[in-house]
Amino acid sequence: MAISLEGMSHQELQALIEAAQKHSHVAAKEHIHRVREKITDLLRKEGLTLAEVFHTGAAKKGSRGPVAAKYANPANPSQTWSGRGKRPIWFNEALAKGTSEDRLLIGGAPSSKPVASKKAAAKKGTPAKAVKKAARKAAKK
């Protein structure tokens, strides 16, 4: 079926485009429905479920779960922050007033021996295993 576009006005071309887009949308939905039916039939014949085949419901790689609060506002201890994400206003205000991050930690300041972060250790050339070991030791204390 050939359509001559040469003699059509702008309005006729727009109407044709809209009709083609609607038809394309319907055709795509029908195609998806047919494929879905084929997959369902195959799964039923094999005695499997979609979740068994594709392991749906697994956690996304790189997603993080909730974390316990690490910092608390001295003026209002109900305001806490885990140390992840954007710093809260009260945290920035406390730093601006000269309060150190250590003073805002829940449970007081850490031990006098700070553990090197992985990034800092990598810059200094410390092996990653040693950094992990030191972090584990610090967490046990």
N, CA, C and O atoms as CSV, one atom per row, in Angstrom:
chain,resi,resn,atom,element,x,y,z
A,1,MET,N,N,0.854,-1.172,0.000
A,1,MET,CA,C,0.000,0.000,0.000
A,1,MET,C,C,0.900,1.236,0.000
A,1,MET,O,O,1.509,1.569,1.017
A,2,ALA,N,N,0.975,1.880,-1.095
A,2,ALA,CA,C,1.811,3.069,-1.242
A,2,ALA,C,C,0.951,4.313,-1.053
A,2,ALA,O,O,-0.148,4.416,-1.598
A,3,ILE,N,N,1.468,5.245,-0.279
A,3,ILE,CA,C,0.771,6.506,-0.041
A,3,ILE,C,C,1.615,7.609,-0.670
A,3,ILE,O,O,2.815,7.711,-0.419
A,4,SER,N,N,0.976,8.421,-1.478
A,4,SER,CA,C,1.679,9.530,-2.094
A,4,SER,C,C,1.661,10.719,-1.124
A,4,SER,O,O,0.601,11.256,-0.802
A,5,LEU,N,N,2.829,11.109,-0.676
A,5,LEU,CA,C,2.945,12.212,0.267
A,5,LEU,C,C,3.065,13.564,-0.431
A,5,LEU,O,O,2.925,14.610,0.202
A,6,GLU,N,N,3.320,13.538,-1.712
A,6,GLU,CA,C,3.578,14.763,-2.482
A,6,GLU,C,C,2.436,15.772,-2.426
A,6,GLU,O,O,2.681,16.957,-2.201
A,7,GLY,N,N,1.218,15.342,-2.622
A,7,GLY,CA,C,0.100,16.283,-2.719
A,7,GLY,C,C,-0.562,16.587,-1.387
A,7,GLY,O,O,-1.558,17.309,-1.360
A,8,MET,N,N,-0.047,16.063,-0.278
A,8,MET,CA,C,-0.701,16.250,1.027
A,8,MET,C,C,-0.321,17.590,1.656
A,8,MET,O,O,0.798,18.083,1.513
A,9,SER,N,N,-1.320,18.163,2.368
A,9,SER,CA,C,-1.067,19.415,3.090
A,9,SER,C,C,-0.391,19.084,4.427
A,9,SER,O,O,-0.269,17.924,4.820
A,10,HIS,N,N,0.034,20.132,5.095
A,10,HIS,CA,C,0.686,19.960,6.393
A,10,HIS,C,C,-0.259,19.259,7.379
A,10,HIS,O,O,0.162,18.353,8.098
A,11,GLN,N,N,-1.520,19.670,7.416
A,11,GLN,CA,C,-2.498,19.076,8.336
A,11,GLN,C,C,-2.726,17.606,8.012
A,11,GLN,O,O,-2.827,16.779,8.918
A,12,GLU,N,N,-2.808,17.276,6.726
A,12,GLU,CA,C,-3.010,15.878,6.332
A,12,GLU,C,C,-1.803,15.020,6.722
A,12,GLU,O,O,-1.960,13.879,7.156
A,13,LEU,N,N,-0.599,15.579,6.564
A,13,LEU,CA,C,0.608,14.842,6.948
A,13,LEU,C,C,0.637,14.612,8.468
A,13,LEU,O,O,0.993,13.527,8.928
A,14,GLN,N,N,0.259,15.645,9.245
A,14,GLN,CA,C,0.233,15.501,10.702
A,14,GLN,C,C,-0.775,14.428,11.119
A,14,GLN,O,O,-0.489,13.618,12.001
A,15,ALA,N,N,-1.946,14.420,10.490
A,15,ALA,CA,C,-2.972,13.422,10.802
A,15,ALA,C,C,-2.460,12.019,10.461
A,15,ALA,O,O,-2.691,11.067,11.207
A,16,LEU,N,N,-1.768,11.905,9.333
A,16,LEU,CA,C,-1.201,10.619,8.933
A,16,LEU,C,C,-0.145,10.152,9.934
A,16,LEU,O,O,-0.099,8.973,10.284
A,17,ILE,N,N,0.690,11.060,10.386
A,17,ILE,CA,C,1.733,10.728,11.370
A,17,ILE,C,C,1.091,10.252,12.674
A,17,ILE,O,O,1.510,9.243,13.242
A,18,GLU,N,N,0.069,10.983,13.151
A,18,GLU,CA,C,-0.601,10.595,14.391
A,18,GLU,C,C,-1.252,9.227,14.260
A,18,GLU,O,O,-1.169,8.415,15.181
A,19,ALA,N,N,-1.893,8.960,13.137
A,19,ALA,CA,C,-2.537,7.660,12.925
A,19,ALA,C,C,-1.492,6.544,12.882
A,19,ALA,O,O,-1.716,5.459,13.418
A,20,ALA,N,N,-0.354,6.812,12.245
A,20,ALA,CA,C,0.708,5.811,12.166
A,20,ALA,C,C,1.298,5.542,13.548
A,20,ALA,O,O,1.598,4.395,13.878
A,21,GLN,N,N,1.469,6.590,14.361
A,21,GLN,CA,C,2.007,6.409,15.704
A,21,GLN,C,C,1.054,5.583,16.572
A,21,GLN,O,O,1.491,4.706,17.317
A,22,LYS,N,N,-0.247,5.866,16.473
A,22,LYS,CA,C,-1.238,5.089,17.228
A,22,LYS,C,C,-1.207,3.630,16.802
A,22,LYS,O,O,-1.233,2.727,17.637
A,23,HIS,N,N,-1.153,3.410,15.499
A,23,HIS,CA,C,-1.119,2.042,14.977
A,23,HIS,C,C,0.165,1.332,15.431
A,23,HIS,O,O,0.131,0.152,15.782
A,24,SER,N,N,1.263,2.032,15.423
A,24,SER,CA,C,2.543,1.458,15.854
A,24,SER,C,C,2.484,1.077,17.334
A,24,SER,O,O,2.988,0.026,17.728
A,25,HIS,N,N,1.874,1.923,18.142
A,25,HIS,CA,C,1.750,1.652,19.576
A,25,HIS,C,C,0.909,0.394,19.803
A,25,HIS,O,O,1.283,-0.462,20.605
A,26,VAL,N,N,-0.216,0.274,19.107
A,26,VAL,CA,C,-1.086,-0.897,19.237
A,26,VAL,C,C,-0.353,-2.151,18.768
A,26,VAL,O,O,-0.432,-3.194,19.417
A,27,ALA,N,N,0.355,-2.057,17.651
A,27,ALA,CA,C,1.086,-3.205,17.119
A,27,ALA,C,C,2.177,-3.657,18.099
A,27,ALA,O,O,2.399,-4.856,18.263
A,28,ALA,N,N,2.851,-2.717,18.742
A,28,ALA,CA,C,3.894,-3.061,19.712
A,28,ALA,C,C,3.286,-3.777,20.913
A,28,ALA,O,O,3.849,-4.762,21.390
A,29,LYS,N,N,2.147,-3.299,21.407
A,29,LYS,CA,C,1.478,-3.951,22.539
A,29,LYS,C,C,1.058,-5.373,22.178
A,29,LYS,O,O,1.214,-6.295,22.979
A,30,GLU,N,N,0.528,-5.547,20.973
A,30,GLU,CA,C,0.116,-6.881,20.537
A,30,GLU,C,C,1.321,-7.811,20.435
A,30,GLU,O,O,1.236,-8.980,20.811
A,31,HIS,N,N,2.435,-7.301,19.932
A,31,HIS,CA,C,3.655,-8.098,19.817
A,31,HIS,C,C,4.130,-8.552,21.207
A,31,HIS,O,O,4.475,-9.718,21.404
A,32,ILE,N,N,4.142,-7.628,22.152
A,32,ILE,CA,C,4.551,-7.948,23.523
A,32,ILE,C,C,3.616,-9.001,24.114
A,32,ILE,O,O,4.069,-9.931,24.782
A,33,HIS,N,N,2.329,-8.857,23.872
A,33,HIS,CA,C,1.351,-9.814,24.390
A,33,HIS,C,C,1.605,-11.213,23.820
A,33,HIS,O,O,1.546,-12.198,24.557
A,34,ARG,N,N,1.884,-11.309,22.524
A,34,ARG,CA,C,2.155,-12.620,21.900
A,34,ARG,C,C,3.415,-13.248,22.481
A,34,ARG,O,O,3.436,-14.445,22.767
A,35,VAL,N,N,4.460,-12.455,22.657
A,35,VAL,CA,C,5.713,-12.978,23.206
A,35,VAL,C,C,5.502,-13.417,24.653
A,35,VAL,O,O,6.010,-14.460,25.065
A,36,ARG,N,N,4.767,-12.639,25.412
A,36,ARG,CA,C,4.482,-12.982,26.808
A,36,ARG,C,C,3.727,-14.311,26.887
A,36,ARG,O,O,4.013,-15.136,27.755
A,37,GLU,N,N,2.762,-14.520,25.983
A,37,GLU,CA,C,2.014,-15.783,25.953
A,37,GLU,C,C,2.936,-16.959,25.638
A,37,GLU,O,O,2.811,-18.022,26.245
A,38,LYS,N,N,3.861,-16.776,24.696
A,38,LYS,CA,C,4.805,-17.841,24.349
A,38,LYS,C,C,5.680,-18.207,25.551
A,38,LYS,O,O,5.906,-19.383,25.837
A,39,ILE,N,N,6.160,-17.190,26.238
A,39,ILE,CA,C,7.023,-17.432,27.409
A,39,ILE,C,C,6.238,-18.153,28.498
A,39,ILE,O,O,6.740,-19.105,29.097
A,40,THR,N,N,5.006,-17.706,28.761
A,40,THR,CA,C,4.179,-18.323,29.786
A,40,THR,C,C,3.906,-19.786,29.455
A,40,THR,O,O,3.989,-20.648,30.330
A,41,ASP,N,N,3.581,-20.070,28.192
A,41,ASP,CA,C,3.331,-21.453,27.769
A,41,ASP,C,C,4.572,-22.313,27.953
A,41,ASP,O,O,4.478,-23.435,28.450
A,42,LEU,N,N,5.729,-21.804,27.561
A,42,LEU,CA,C,6.976,-22.554,27.695
A,42,LEU,C,C,7.289,-22.834,29.166
A,42,LEU,O,O,7.667,-23.952,29.517
A,43,LEU,N,N,7.134,-21.826,30.023
A,43,LEU,CA,C,7.374,-22.011,31.451
A,43,LEU,C,C,6.421,-23.043,32.045
A,43,LEU,O,O,6.834,-23.874,32.854
A,44,ARG,N,N,5.147,-22.998,31.649
A,44,ARG,CA,C,4.156,-23.940,32.142
A,44,ARG,C,C,4.520,-25.363,31.719
A,44,ARG,O,O,4.415,-26.295,32.516
A,45,LYS,N,N,4.947,-25.530,30.467
A,45,LYS,CA,C,5.324,-26.862,29.959
A,45,LYS,C,C,6.539,-27.408,30.699
A,45,LYS,O,O,6.621,-28.608,30.959
A,46,GLU,N,N,7.480,-26.537,31.038
A,46,GLU,CA,C,8.706,-26.958,31.712
A,46,GLU,C,C,8.547,-27.042,33.229
A,46,GLU,O,O,9.436,-27.549,33.912
A,47,GLY,N,N,7.426,-26.552,33.765
A,47,GLY,CA,C,7.184,-26.606,35.200
A,47,GLY,C,C,8.022,-25.611,35.990
A,47,GLY,O,O,8.390,-25.866,37.137
A,48,LEU,N,N,8.317,-24.489,35.375
A,48,LEU,CA,C,9.136,-23.462,36.024
A,48,LEU,C,C,8.347,-22.173,36.180
A,48,LEU,O,O,7.286,-21.993,35.582
A,49,THR,N,N,8.893,-21.283,36.999
A,49,THR,CA,C,8.317,-19.949,37.135
A,49,THR,C,C,9.320,-18.934,36.598
A,49,THR,O,O,10.501,-19.238,36.433
A,50,LEU,N,N,8.846,-17.757,36.335
A,50,LEU,CA,C,9.708,-16.691,35.834
A,50,LEU,C,C,10.775,-16.332,36.870
A,50,LEU,O,O,11.920,-16.052,36.513
A,51,ALA,N,N,10.400,-16.341,38.148
A,51,ALA,CA,C,11.348,-16.017,39.216
A,51,ALA,C,C,12.470,-17.048,39.284
A,51,ALA,O,O,13.616,-16.695,39.561
A,52,GLU,N,N,12.154,-18.315,39.034
A,52,GLU,CA,C,13.190,-19.352,39.046
A,52,GLU,C,C,14.160,-19.187,37.882
A,52,GLU,O,O,15.360,-19.420,38.031
A,53,VAL,N,N,13.658,-18.797,36.763
A,53,VAL,CA,C,14.493,-18.679,35.565
A,53,VAL,C,C,15.358,-17.429,35.608
A,53,VAL,O,O,16.536,-17.484,35.256
A,54,PHE,N,N,14.791,-16.299,36.036
A,54,PHE,CA,C,15.519,-15.033,35.986
A,54,PHE,C,C,15.940,-14.506,37.345
A,54,PHE,O,O,16.480,-13.403,37.420
A,55,HIS,N,N,15.718,-15.239,38.411
A,55,HIS,CA,C,16.141,-14.839,39.750
A,55,HIS,C,C,15.679,-13.427,40.080
A,55,HIS,O,O,16.484,-12.594,40.497
A,56,THR,N,N,14.422,-13.154,39.901
A,56,THR,CA,C,13.897,-11.821,40.201
A,56,THR,C,C,13.875,-11.590,41.695
A,56,THR,O,O,13.817,-12.538,42.478
A,57,GLY,N,N,13.920,-10.346,42.086
A,57,GLY,CA,C,13.868,-9.982,43.491
A,57,GLY,C,C,15.235,-9.878,44.141
A,57,GLY,O,O,15.325,-9.562,45.327
A,58,ALA,N,N,16.289,-10.133,43.404
A,58,ALA,CA,C,17.629,-10.025,43.968
A,58,ALA,C,C,17.971,-8.548,44.165
A,58,ALA,O,O,17.484,-7.683,43.436
A,59,ALA,N,N,18.794,-8.283,45.136
A,59,ALA,CA,C,19.199,-6.905,45.410
A,59,ALA,C,C,20.021,-6.360,44.250
A,59,ALA,O,O,20.776,-7.092,43.610
A,60,LYS,N,N,19.867,-5.099,43.995
A,60,LYS,CA,C,20.642,-4.459,42.939
A,60,LYS,C,C,22.095,-4.361,43.368
A,60,LYS,O,O,22.404,-4.111,44.533
A,61,LYS,N,N,22.964,-4.561,42.414
A,61,LYS,CA,C,24.385,-4.471,42.713
A,61,LYS,C,C,24.724,-3.028,43.081
A,61,LYS,O,O,24.354,-2.087,42.378
A,62,GLY,N,N,25.416,-2.880,44.168
A,62,GLY,CA,C,25.837,-1.550,44.579
A,62,GLY,C,C,24.834,-0.828,45.464
A,62,GLY,O,O,25.115,0.272,45.941
A,63,SER,N,N,23.661,-1.430,45.692
A,63,SER,CA,C,22.697,-0.747,46.544
A,63,SER,C,C,23.106,-0.926,47.995
A,63,SER,O,O,23.658,-1.958,48.374
A,64,ARG,N,N,22.839,0.052,48.773
A,64,ARG,CA,C,23.206,0.027,50.179
A,64,ARG,C,C,21.950,0.022,51.024
A,64,ARG,O,O,20.947,0.652,50.690
A,65,GLY,N,N,22.027,-0.690,52.105
A,65,GLY,CA,C,20.919,-0.731,53.040
A,65,GLY,C,C,21.008,0.409,54.035
A,65,GLY,O,O,21.911,1.242,53.958
A,66,PRO,N,N,20.079,0.444,54.961
A,66,PRO,CA,C,20.108,1.499,55.968
A,66,PRO,C,C,21.329,1.362,56.870
A,66,PRO,O,O,21.832,0.261,57.095
A,67,VAL,N,N,21.791,2.484,57.377
A,67,VAL,CA,C,22.980,2.528,58.213
A,67,VAL,C,C,22.626,3.214,59.523
A,67,VAL,O,O,21.811,4.135,59.555
A,68,ALA,N,N,23.246,2.756,60.594
A,68,ALA,CA,C,23.017,3.366,61.905
A,68,ALA,C,C,23.560,4.796,61.908
A,68,ALA,O,O,24.498,5.129,61.184
A,69,ALA,N,N,22.951,5.616,62.733
A,69,ALA,CA,C,23.378,7.013,62.845
A,69,ALA,C,C,24.793,7.074,63.408
A,69,ALA,O,O,25.152,6.299,64.294
A,70,LYS,N,N,25.585,7.995,62.891
A,70,LYS,CA,C,26.972,8.146,63.311
A,70,LYS,C,C,27.190,9.481,64.032
A,70,LYS,O,O,28.014,9.572,64.942
A,71,TYR,N,N,26.453,10.504,63.625
A,71,TYR,CA,C,26.601,11.837,64.195
A,71,TYR,C,C,25.266,12.294,64.780
A,71,TYR,O,O,24.201,11.916,64.291
A,72,ALA,N,N,25.337,13.114,65.835
A,72,ALA,CA,C,24.127,13.676,66.443
A,72,ALA,C,C,24.331,15.161,66.681
A,72,ALA,O,O,25.440,15.616,66.962
A,73,ASN,N,N,23.247,15.903,66.563
A,73,ASN,CA,C,23.264,17.343,66.811
A,73,ASN,C,C,23.329,17.556,68.322
A,73,ASN,O,O,22.436,17.096,69.033
A,74,PRO,N,N,24.366,18.246,68.843
A,74,PRO,CA,C,24.461,18.459,70.287
A,74,PRO,C,C,23.294,19.280,70.842
A,74,PRO,O,O,22.895,19.090,71.991
A,75,ALA,N,N,22.755,20.179,70.045
A,75,ALA,CA,C,21.642,21.010,70.491
A,75,ALA,C,C,20.323,20.233,70.496
A,75,ALA,O,O,19.435,20.542,71.290
A,76,ASN,N,N,20.183,19.241,69.632
A,76,ASN,CA,C,18.963,18.433,69.546
A,76,ASN,C,C,19.379,17.010,69.177
A,76,ASN,O,O,19.478,16.691,67.993
A,77,PRO,N,N,19.623,16.150,70.168
A,77,PRO,CA,C,20.121,14.801,69.904
A,77,PRO,C,C,19.201,13.936,69.039
A,77,PRO,O,O,19.629,12.897,68.536
A,78,SER,N,N,17.952,14.347,68.861
A,78,SER,CA,C,17.067,13.566,67.993
A,78,SER,C,C,17.430,13.738,66.522
A,78,SER,O,O,17.024,12.931,65.685
A,79,GLN,N,N,18.189,14.781,66.201
A,79,GLN,CA,C,18.657,14.999,64.834
A,79,GLN,C,C,19.973,14.253,64.661
A,79,GLN,O,O,20.986,14.598,65.270
A,80,THR,N,N,19.936,13.220,63.815
A,80,THR,CA,C,21.128,12.400,63.598
A,80,THR,C,C,21.438,12.320,62.109
A,80,THR,O,O,20.624,12.685,61.261
A,81,TRP,N,N,22.638,11.832,61.819
A,81,TRP,CA,C,23.086,11.674,60.432
A,81,TRP,C,C,24.002,10.472,60.378
A,81,TRP,O,O,24.822,10.281,61.276
A,82,SER,N,N,23.881,9.658,59.340
A,82,SER,CA,C,24.677,8.437,59.214
A,82,SER,C,C,26.076,8.696,58.670
A,82,SER,O,O,26.954,7.840,58.779
A,83,GLY,N,N,26.288,9.866,58.087
A,83,GLY,CA,C,27.577,10.153,57.468
A,83,GLY,C,C,27.544,9.918,55.969
A,83,GLY,O,O,28.536,10.152,55.277
A,84,ARG,N,N,26.409,9.458,55.465
A,84,ARG,CA,C,26.242,9.248,54.027
A,84,ARG,C,C,25.351,10.337,53.457
A,84,ARG,O,O,24.474,10.869,54.138
A,85,GLY,N,N,25.592,10.654,52.208
A,85,GLY,CA,C,24.748,11.633,51.537
A,85,GLY,C,C,25.105,13.062,51.907
A,85,GLY,O,O,26.158,13.337,52.481
A,86,LYS,N,N,24.195,13.958,51.560
A,86,LYS,CA,C,24.424,15.374,51.792
A,86,LYS,C,C,24.434,15.669,53.293
A,86,LYS,O,O,23.624,15.128,54.046
A,87,ARG,N,N,25.348,16.521,53.713
A,87,ARG,CA,C,25.435,16.893,55.127
A,87,ARG,C,C,24.204,17.696,55.534
A,87,ARG,O,O,23.759,18.574,54.794
A,88,PRO,N,N,23.652,17.394,56.718
A,88,PRO,CA,C,22.508,18.184,57.176
A,88,PRO,C,C,22.938,19.603,57.565
A,88,PRO,O,O,24.113,19.860,57.827
A,89,ILE,N,N,21.985,20.495,57.597
A,89,ILE,CA,C,22.261,21.896,57.894
A,89,ILE,C,C,22.907,22.038,59.274
A,89,ILE,O,O,23.882,22.773,59.433
A,90,TRP,N,N,22.359,21.328,60.279
A,90,TRP,CA,C,22.908,21.452,61.631
A,90,TRP,C,C,24.364,21.014,61.685
A,90,TRP,O,O,25.142,21.559,62.468
A,91,PHE,N,N,24.750,20.030,60.859
A,91,PHE,CA,C,26.129,19.550,60.831
A,91,PHE,C,C,27.048,20.633,60.270
A,91,PHE,O,O,28.099,20.924,60.842
A,92,ASN,N,N,26.647,21.223,59.153
A,92,ASN,CA,C,27.438,22.304,58.540
A,92,ASN,C,C,27.547,23.518,59.460
A,92,ASN,O,O,28.606,24.140,59.553
A,93,GLU,N,N,26.448,23.853,60.141
A,93,GLU,CA,C,26.468,24.995,61.058
A,93,GLU,C,C,27.427,24.740,62.218
A,93,GLU,O,O,28.157,25.640,62.633
A,94,ALA,N,N,27.426,23.509,62.741
A,94,ALA,CA,C,28.324,23.168,63.850
A,94,ALA,C,C,29.778,23.256,63.403
A,94,ALA,O,O,30.628,23.738,64.152
A,95,LEU,N,N,30.071,22.795,62.195
A,95,LEU,CA,C,31.445,22.877,61.679
A,95,LEU,C,C,31.856,24.333,61.484
A,95,LEU,O,O,33.003,24.702,61.739
A,96,ALA,N,N,30.915,25.157,61.030
A,96,ALA,CA,C,31.206,26.568,60.808
A,96,ALA,C,C,31.505,27.283,62.131
A,96,ALA,O,O,32.279,28.239,62.163
A,97,LYS,N,N,30.893,26.818,63.211
A,97,LYS,CA,C,31.125,27.415,64.534
A,97,LYS,C,C,32.435,26.935,65.154
A,97,LYS,O,O,32.825,27.407,66.222
A,98,GLY,N,N,33.113,26.002,64.493
A,98,GLY,CA,C,34.399,25.528,64.994
A,98,GLY,C,C,34.346,24.169,65.672
A,98,GLY,O,O,35.374,23.694,66.155
A,99,THR,N,N,33.197,23.533,65.725
A,99,THR,CA,C,33.087,22.205,66.325
A,99,THR,C,C,33.705,21.194,65.370
A,99,THR,O,O,33.480,21.265,64.162
A,100,SER,N,N,34.477,20.259,65.896
A,100,SER,CA,C,35.091,19.247,65.039
A,100,SER,C,C,34.099,18.111,64.788
A,100,SER,O,O,33.151,17.921,65.549
A,101,GLU,N,N,34.330,17.368,63.719
A,101,GLU,CA,C,33.471,16.230,63.403
A,101,GLU,C,C,33.495,15.213,64.535
A,101,GLU,O,O,32.479,14.584,64.828
A,102,ASP,N,N,34.651,15.047,65.171
A,102,ASP,CA,C,34.790,14.082,66.265
A,102,ASP,C,C,33.842,14.403,67.415
A,102,ASP,O,O,33.309,13.495,68.053
A,103,ARG,N,N,33.630,15.687,67.681
A,103,ARG,CA,C,32.749,16.098,68.771
A,103,ARG,C,C,31.287,15.785,68.468
A,103,ARG,O,O,30.476,15.666,69.386
A,104,LEU,N,N,30.943,15.651,67.189
A,104,LEU,CA,C,29.561,15.378,66.796
A,104,LEU,C,C,29.267,13.882,66.727
A,104,LEU,O,O,28.112,13.488,66.562
A,105,LEU,N,N,30.293,13.048,66.850
A,105,LEU,CA,C,30.097,11.600,66.813
A,105,LEU,C,C,29.209,11.152,67.968
A,105,LEU,O,O,29.302,11.686,69.073
A,106,ILE,N,N,28.362,10.186,67.713
A,106,ILE,CA,C,27.540,9.614,68.770
A,106,ILE,C,C,28.452,8.747,69.629
A,106,ILE,O,O,29.165,7.891,69.107
A,107,GLY,N,N,28.434,8.960,70.931
A,107,GLY,CA,C,29.298,8.190,71.824
A,107,GLY,C,C,30.640,8.850,72.053
A,107,GLY,O,O,31.523,8.230,72.646
A,108,GLY,N,N,30.831,10.066,71.615
A,108,GLY,CA,C,32.067,10.789,71.862
A,108,GLY,C,C,33.093,10.616,70.771
A,108,GLY,O,O,32.820,10.048,69.713
A,109,ALA,N,N,34.280,11.117,71.049
A,109,ALA,CA,C,35.367,11.095,70.071
A,109,ALA,C,C,35.925,9.688,69.953
A,109,ALA,O,O,35.839,8.915,70.907
A,110,PRO,N,N,36.497,9.332,68.804
A,110,PRO,CA,C,37.079,8.009,68.624
A,110,PRO,C,C,38.383,7.877,69.400
A,110,PRO,O,O,38.866,8.842,69.994
A,111,SER,N,N,38.948,6.666,69.388
A,111,SER,CA,C,40.217,6.444,70.076
A,111,SER,C,C,41.296,7.339,69.487
A,111,SER,O,O,41.130,7.885,68.396
A,112,SER,N,N,42.410,7.489,70.214
A,112,SER,CA,C,43.457,8.402,69.773
A,112,SER,C,C,44.170,7.924,68.527
A,112,SER,O,O,44.847,8.714,67.868
A,113,LYS,N,N,44.033,6.625,68.179
A,113,LYS,CA,C,44.680,6.085,66.980
A,113,LYS,C,C,43.665,6.027,65.843
A,113,LYS,O,O,42.875,5.085,65.779
A,114,PRO,N,N,43.667,7.006,64.950
A,114,PRO,CA,C,42.724,6.951,63.831
A,114,PRO,C,C,43.160,5.891,62.822
A,114,PRO,O,O,44.351,5.715,62.566
A,115,VAL,N,N,42.188,5.193,62.258
A,115,VAL,CA,C,42.454,4.170,61.250
A,115,VAL,C,C,42.474,4.844,59.896
A,115,VAL,O,O,41.586,5.638,59.582
A,116,ALA,N,N,43.477,4.537,59.090
A,116,ALA,CA,C,43.590,5.135,57.762
A,116,ALA,C,C,42.477,4.627,56.867
A,116,ALA,O,O,42.116,3.451,56.915
A,117,SER,N,N,41.936,5.513,56.056
A,117,SER,CA,C,40.916,5.100,55.105
A,117,SER,C,C,41.570,4.346,53.963
A,117,SER,O,O,42.785,4.412,53.776
A,118,LYS,N,N,40.747,3.625,53.195
A,118,LYS,CA,C,41.278,2.858,52.074
A,118,LYS,C,C,41.952,3.767,51.050
A,118,LYS,O,O,43.007,3.434,50.511
A,119,LYS,N,N,41.327,4.927,50.787
A,119,LYS,CA,C,41.898,5.846,49.806
A,119,LYS,C,C,43.232,6.399,50.283
A,119,LYS,O,O,44.185,6.491,49.509
A,120,ALA,N,N,43.300,6.769,51.566
A,120,ALA,CA,C,44.543,7.317,52.104
A,120,ALA,C,C,45.630,6.259,52.096
A,120,ALA,O,O,46.789,6.551,51.800
A,121,ALA,N,N,45.254,5.023,52.423
A,121,ALA,CA,C,46.236,3.937,52.434
A,121,ALA,C,C,46.743,3.664,51.032
A,121,ALA,O,O,47.927,3.384,50.842
A,122,ALA,N,N,45.868,3.742,50.059
A,122,ALA,CA,C,46.284,3.496,48.682
A,122,ALA,C,C,47.276,4.551,48.222
A,122,ALA,O,O,48.214,4.250,47.484
A,123,LYS,N,N,47.067,5.795,48.661
A,123,LYS,CA,C,48.000,6.864,48.286
A,123,LYS,C,C,49.368,6.644,48.919
A,123,LYS,O,O,50.399,6.939,48.315
A,124,LYS,N,N,49.363,6.119,50.154
A,124,LYS,CA,C,50.621,5.901,50.858
A,124,LYS,C,C,51.291,4.607,50.430
A,124,LYS,O,O,52.450,4.372,50.775
A,125,GLY,N,N,50.591,3.765,49.690
A,125,GLY,CA,C,51.171,2.510,49.239
A,125,GLY,C,C,50.915,1.349,50.182
A,125,GLY,O,O,51.488,0.276,49.992
A,126,THR,N,N,50.063,1.529,51.208
A,126,THR,CA,C,49.739,0.449,52.130
A,126,THR,C,C,48.868,-0.566,51.406
A,126,THR,O,O,47.931,-0.176,50.710
A,127,PRO,N,N,49.150,-1.856,51.548
A,127,PRO,CA,C,48.327,-2.872,50.888
A,127,PRO,C,C,46.884,-2.824,51.392
A,127,PRO,O,O,46.630,-2.516,52.556
A,128,ALA,N,N,45.966,-3.128,50.514
A,128,ALA,CA,C,44.542,-3.062,50.843
A,128,ALA,C,C,44.190,-4.034,51.967
A,128,ALA,O,O,43.328,-3.729,52.791
A,129,LYS,N,N,44.844,-5.205,52.017
A,129,LYS,CA,C,44.544,-6.180,53.068
A,129,LYS,C,C,44.874,-5.617,54.445
A,129,LYS,O,O,44.145,-5.856,55.407
A,130,ALA,N,N,45.956,-4.880,54.540
A,130,ALA,CA,C,46.350,-4.302,55.821
A,130,ALA,C,C,45.326,-3.267,56.272
A,130,ALA,O,O,45.032,-3.165,57.463
A,131,VAL,N,N,44.790,-2.511,55.346
A,131,VAL,CA,C,43.783,-1.507,55.678
A,131,VAL,C,C,42.520,-2.191,56.171
A,131,VAL,O,O,41.930,-1.764,57.163
A,132,LYS,N,N,42.097,-3.259,55.481
A,132,LYS,CA,C,40.903,-3.988,55.892
A,132,LYS,C,C,41.092,-4.585,57.279
A,132,LYS,O,O,40.183,-4.543,58.108
A,133,LYS,N,N,42.270,-5.141,57.528
A,133,LYS,CA,C,42.570,-5.749,58.828
A,133,LYS,C,C,42.505,-4.691,59.927
A,133,LYS,O,O,41.938,-4.942,60.990
A,134,ALA,N,N,43.076,-3.517,59.683
A,134,ALA,CA,C,43.054,-2.432,60.668
A,134,ALA,C,C,41.628,-1.957,60.904
A,134,ALA,O,O,41.261,-1.637,62.035
A,135,ALA,N,N,40.841,-1.910,59.875
A,135,ALA,CA,C,39.439,-1.485,60.023
A,135,ALA,C,C,38.663,-2.483,60.860
A,135,ALA,O,O,37.850,-2.090,61.698
A,136,ARG,N,N,38.904,-3.784,60.643
A,136,ARG,CA,C,38.235,-4.812,61.425
A,136,ARG,C,C,38.624,-4.721,62.900
A,136,ARG,O,O,37.774,-4.858,63.780
A,137,LYS,N,N,39.907,-4.491,63.166
A,137,LYS,CA,C,40.379,-4.359,64.546
A,137,LYS,C,C,39.717,-3.165,65.227
A,137,LYS,O,O,39.292,-3.253,66.379
A,138,ALA,N,N,39.635,-2.057,64.508
A,138,ALA,CA,C,39.029,-0.857,65.082
A,138,ALA,C,C,37.538,-1.068,65.351
A,138,ALA,O,O,37.012,-0.551,66.337
A,139,ALA,N,N,36.855,-1.815,64.496
A,139,ALA,CA,C,35.434,-2.068,64.666
A,139,ALA,C,C,35.183,-2.959,65.883
A,139,ALA,O,O,34.154,-2.818,66.543
A,140,LYS,N,N,36.095,-3.864,66.186
A,140,LYS,CA,C,35.927,-4.759,67.332
A,140,LYS,C,C,36.067,-4.014,68.658
A,140,LYS,O,O,35.468,-4.419,69.655
A,141,LYS,N,N,36.845,-2.936,68.685
A,141,LYS,CA,C,37.081,-2.180,69.932
A,141,LYS,C,C,35.896,-1.442,70.354
A,141,LYS,O,O,35.927,-0.760,71.378
